[in-house]
Amino acid sequence: MAGSEVAMAVLRRARPRTDGPTLVAVVLWRALVVCCAWAGVLLSVVPVGWESLRYFTVVSNLCAAVALTAALLTPAVLRGASETRWGVLRGAATTYLTITLLVHATLLGGGYPTTGGLLTHLLTPLLVVADWLLVGRNQHLPWWTPLAWLLLPVGYLVGYVAGGEALYAFLDPTARDFGDWVLVLTTAFLCTGYLWWGVGRLRALRWPPPAVAGDGRPAPVARSSTREE
């Protein structure tokens, strides 16, 4: 009997950790991200109005604000479950903000002269990336998900061309290299999407997706009543 108890204790210690961050920690963390995301959007929209949505920076930050707000409210809607089954919206927001961060830092000079600019171009993107890397547990997504994430950037480019104005110096609809830049940006979005998709797949090896109850809601992870050191 003593030998079997020792063996069971060894197995419990050796099994992969699946519980992840505590619900309180996740809620507090995402409250911080949501505050930064909405603050950046409001600081961009209020001075000039909804015309600011012509800039992808504002569009990507608005997407992140909505996605993380939904994630923050998940425990209240799903009665304590810290995640929905799929992290599609957060993955899209992470992809878009990664491009926002990189394009601003490289092609647009990388300055952060205002609080709104600091939030939308640097702080919120870094927080959303950290959420994908360290907090979320529902990133085990189908292989085609990054293709679906292209819908927003492609739609934005269509509207950009229809507007006829070069909001970004490197992306002038009347320039001869415009098509080249569209191809570069589309490839960048797709590669970035698959990068985060792959990270999610790797993280699922340690943090499996939430179990789904019979009614379709993610079931809370069961915790062992045996104390583990």
Backbone torsions as a table, in degrees:
resi	resn	phi	psi	omega
1	MET	NA	-43.5	179.8
2	ALA	-61.9	-39.8	179.7
3	GLY	-63.3	-40.6	180.0
4	SER	-67.7	-35.3	178.2
5	GLU	-66.0	-39.8	177.1
6	VAL	-63.0	-43.2	179.8
7	ALA	-61.8	-42.0	179.7
8	MET	-65.3	-38.2	178.4
9	ALA	-64.1	-40.4	178.4
10	VAL	-63.7	-42.9	179.9
11	LEU	-63.8	-39.5	179.2
12	ARG	-63.6	-39.0	-179.9
13	ARG	-72.2	-29.8	-175.4
14	ALA	-85.1	-18.0	-174.8
15	ARG	-68.7	150.8	-179.6
16	PRO	-63.2	145.6	177.3
17	ARG	-77.1	130.2	-175.8
18	THR	-126.8	-3.4	-174.8
19	ASP	-80.0	-35.7	177.8
20	GLY	75.7	-169.7	-179.6
21	PRO	-61.5	152.1	179.5
22	THR	-68.4	156.8	-178.0
23	LEU	-60.5	-42.0	-179.5
24	VAL	-61.5	-44.0	179.9
25	ALA	-63.6	-41.2	179.5
26	VAL	-63.6	-44.4	-179.1
27	VAL	-63.6	-45.3	179.8
28	LEU	-64.0	-43.1	179.0
29	TRP	-60.9	-48.0	-176.5
30	ARG	-71.7	-27.0	173.3
31	ALA	-62.5	-39.6	176.9
32	LEU	-63.3	-47.0	-179.0
33	VAL	-62.6	-43.1	-179.8
34	VAL	-62.7	-42.7	179.3
35	CYS	-61.2	-43.7	179.5
36	CYS	-65.5	-42.7	-177.5
37	ALA	-64.4	-48.7	-178.9
38	TRP	-69.0	-35.0	177.4
39	ALA	-62.2	-43.4	178.4
40	GLY	-63.1	-42.1	179.0
41	VAL	-63.9	-46.7	-178.1
42	LEU	-64.9	-39.6	179.0
43	LEU	-67.6	-21.7	177.1
44	SER	-87.3	-36.5	-173.3
45	VAL	-85.1	-43.2	-172.3
46	VAL	-58.8	-45.0	-176.5
47	PRO	-66.1	-33.7	-173.2
48	VAL	-120.1	-5.0	-179.6
49	GLY	85.5	-168.5	-175.4
50	TRP	-70.3	-5.4	173.4
51	GLU	-59.1	-24.3	-179.7
52	SER	-64.5	-19.0	178.7
53	LEU	-70.4	-5.1	173.3
54	ARG	-71.9	-14.8	-179.7
55	TYR	-97.0	133.4	-176.7
56	PHE	-64.9	-27.9	177.0
57	THR	-54.9	-46.9	-178.3
58	VAL	-70.3	-40.0	178.6
59	VAL	-60.8	-46.7	-178.0
60	SER	-66.6	-38.1	178.3
61	ASN	-70.2	-35.5	176.0
62	LEU	-64.9	-40.9	176.5
63	CYS	-60.0	-43.3	179.1
64	ALA	-65.3	-41.0	179.9
65	ALA	-61.0	-43.0	179.4
66	VAL	-68.2	-45.4	-177.4
67	ALA	-63.1	-44.5	-178.3
68	LEU	-75.5	-28.7	173.1
69	THR	-64.4	-43.1	176.4
70	ALA	-60.7	-41.5	178.7
71	ALA	-65.7	-38.2	179.3
72	LEU	-64.4	-37.3	-177.6
73	LEU	-83.1	-8.9	-176.5
74	THR	-54.0	-47.2	-179.0
75	PRO	-58.9	-34.4	179.5
76	ALA	-72.6	-38.6	-177.8
77	VAL	-75.2	-38.8	-175.8
78	LEU	-103.8	24.3	171.9
79	ARG	54.2	52.8	171.8
80	GLY	101.2	-12.4	177.2
81	ALA	-71.9	127.5	-173.9
82	SER	-77.7	-15.3	-179.1
83	GLU	-139.0	151.5	164.7
84	THR	-77.4	179.0	-178.5
85	ARG	-70.5	-34.5	-175.4
86	TRP	-120.5	144.8	177.6
87	GLY	-106.4	38.7	-173.8
88	VAL	-61.3	-47.0	-177.1
89	LEU	-66.0	-43.0	179.0
90	ARG	-65.7	-36.5	177.7
91	GLY	-64.5	-41.1	176.8
92	ALA	-62.2	-46.8	-179.6
93	ALA	-61.8	-40.0	178.8
94	THR	-63.4	-41.6	178.3
95	THR	-63.8	-48.2	-177.1
96	TYR	-64.3	-42.7	-178.0
97	LEU	-72.3	-27.8	174.1
98	THR	-62.7	-43.9	177.3
99	ILE	-65.3	-42.0	177.2
100	THR	-57.3	-46.5	179.6
101	LEU	-60.3	-48.4	-174.5
102	LEU	-71.7	-42.5	-179.2
103	VAL	-64.7	-43.0	179.8
104	HIS	-64.6	-39.4	-176.7
105	ALA	-73.1	-24.1	-175.4
106	THR	-110.4	-61.0	-173.0
107	LEU	-80.6	-21.1	-175.0
108	LEU	-113.0	12.4	172.7
109	GLY	95.5	-27.1	171.5
110	GLY	78.1	17.9	178.0
111	GLY	-84.2	153.8	179.2
112	TYR	-132.3	68.8	-173.2
113	PRO	-75.5	-18.4	-177.4
114	THR	-122.7	161.7	177.4
115	THR	-63.0	-42.8	178.3
116	GLY	-60.6	-42.5	178.5
117	GLY	-64.7	-39.2	178.3
118	LEU	-63.5	-42.3	-179.7
119	LEU	-67.4	-48.9	-172.5
120	THR	-76.4	-29.7	-175.7
121	HIS	-98.3	-17.4	-175.1
122	LEU	-133.3	-61.2	-169.4
123	LEU	-66.9	-52.1	-179.8
124	THR	-62.4	-44.5	175.2
125	PRO	-55.9	-42.5	-179.5
126	LEU	-66.3	-39.4	179.3
127	LEU	-66.6	-40.3	-179.6
128	VAL	-68.5	-39.1	175.3
129	VAL	-62.5	-43.0	178.2
130	ALA	-61.9	-37.6	178.0
131	ASP	-62.1	-42.0	179.6
132	TRP	-67.6	-38.3	-176.6
133	LEU	-76.7	-36.2	-166.5
134	LEU	-118.1	-23.0	-168.6
135	VAL	-109.7	-52.5	-173.1
136	GLY	-63.4	149.4	179.0
137	ARG	-123.0	5.2	-173.5
138	ASN	-117.1	38.0	-176.0
139	GLN	-95.8	15.7	178.9
140	HIS	-85.1	85.5	-169.5
141	LEU	-107.9	156.4	177.4
142	PRO	-60.2	156.5	-174.8
143	TRP	-62.1	-27.4	-175.1
144	TRP	-86.0	-3.2	-175.8
145	THR	-56.8	-45.8	178.4
146	PRO	-59.9	-27.3	175.1
147	LEU	-66.4	-39.9	177.6
148	ALA	-65.8	-33.1	179.0
149	TRP	-65.1	-15.5	179.1
150	LEU	-73.8	-15.8	-174.3
151	LEU	-58.4	-44.2	-178.9
152	LEU	-66.9	-50.3	178.3
153	PRO	-59.5	-40.4	179.1
154	VAL	-64.9	-43.8	176.7
155	GLY	-61.1	-39.4	177.9
156	TYR	-62.8	-43.4	-179.5
157	LEU	-64.3	-37.3	176.8
158	VAL	-61.2	-47.2	177.4
159	GLY	-64.8	-34.0	179.3
160	TYR	-63.4	-45.7	178.8
161	VAL	-65.0	-42.2	-180.0
162	ALA	-62.4	-32.9	178.7
163	GLY	-68.2	-29.9	175.4
164	GLY	73.8	7.5	-177.2
165	GLU	-113.9	138.6	179.6
166	ALA	-85.2	90.1	179.3
167	LEU	-73.4	-24.7	177.4
168	TYR	-121.0	133.5	-174.5
169	ALA	-58.9	-36.1	-177.3
170	PHE	-81.6	-9.3	-174.3
171	LEU	-123.3	73.3	-178.6
172	ASP	-100.8	115.4	-178.1
173	PRO	-58.3	-21.4	-179.4
174	THR	-93.2	-6.8	-177.9
175	ALA	-79.6	154.0	-177.2
176	ARG	-70.5	-25.2	-178.7
177	ASP	-94.1	10.9	-178.1
178	PHE	-59.5	-44.7	179.5
179	GLY	-60.4	-36.7	177.9
180	ASP	-63.7	-42.0	-179.8
181	TRP	-68.0	-36.2	176.4
182	VAL	-61.7	-43.4	178.4
183	LEU	-63.8	-42.9	179.4
184	VAL	-61.4	-46.5	-177.6
185	LEU	-67.0	-41.4	178.8
186	THR	-62.3	-42.9	177.4
187	THR	-63.7	-39.7	179.4
188	ALA	-63.3	-44.1	178.1
189	PHE	-62.3	-43.1	-177.9
190	LEU	-67.1	-45.3	179.9
191	CYS	-64.9	-41.3	178.1
192	THR	-64.1	-41.1	177.7
193	GLY	-60.1	-44.0	-180.0
194	TYR	-72.1	-27.8	173.7
195	LEU	-61.4	-50.9	-179.2
196	TRP	-70.2	-32.8	173.8
197	TRP	-60.2	-44.3	179.2
198	GLY	-65.6	-39.0	176.3
199	VAL	-61.0	-41.9	178.1
200	GLY	-62.0	-40.7	177.6
201	ARG	-62.9	-41.5	179.4
202	LEU	-67.2	-41.1	179.9
203	ARG	-65.7	-29.1	-180.0
204	ALA	-66.0	-18.3	176.2
205	LEU	-67.4	-32.0	179.5
206	ARG	-99.9	-39.3	179.7
207	TRP	-114.9	86.8	-178.1
208	PRO	-59.4	154.0	177.4
209	PRO	-59.4	152.4	179.4
210	PRO	-58.8	140.3	174.7
211	ALA	-67.1	148.8	-177.0
212	VAL	-108.3	126.9	179.7
213	ALA	-74.1	172.6	-177.0
214	GLY	-63.7	-24.0	-179.6
215	ASP	-90.9	7.4	176.5
216	GLY	93.7	-8.3	179.0
217	ARG	-87.8	148.7	175.2
218	PRO	-61.5	129.5	179.8
219	ALA	-85.4	137.3	176.5
220	PRO	-58.1	143.3	-179.7
221	VAL	-68.6	129.4	178.8
222	ALA	-71.6	138.7	179.2
223	ARG	-111.0	140.1	-179.3
224	SER	-70.5	140.8	177.7
225	SER	-79.2	-12.2	178.8
226	THR	-81.8	129.5	-179.5
227	ARG	-71.1	131.9	179.3
228	GLU	-115.7	133.3	179.1
229	GLU	-82.6	NA	NA
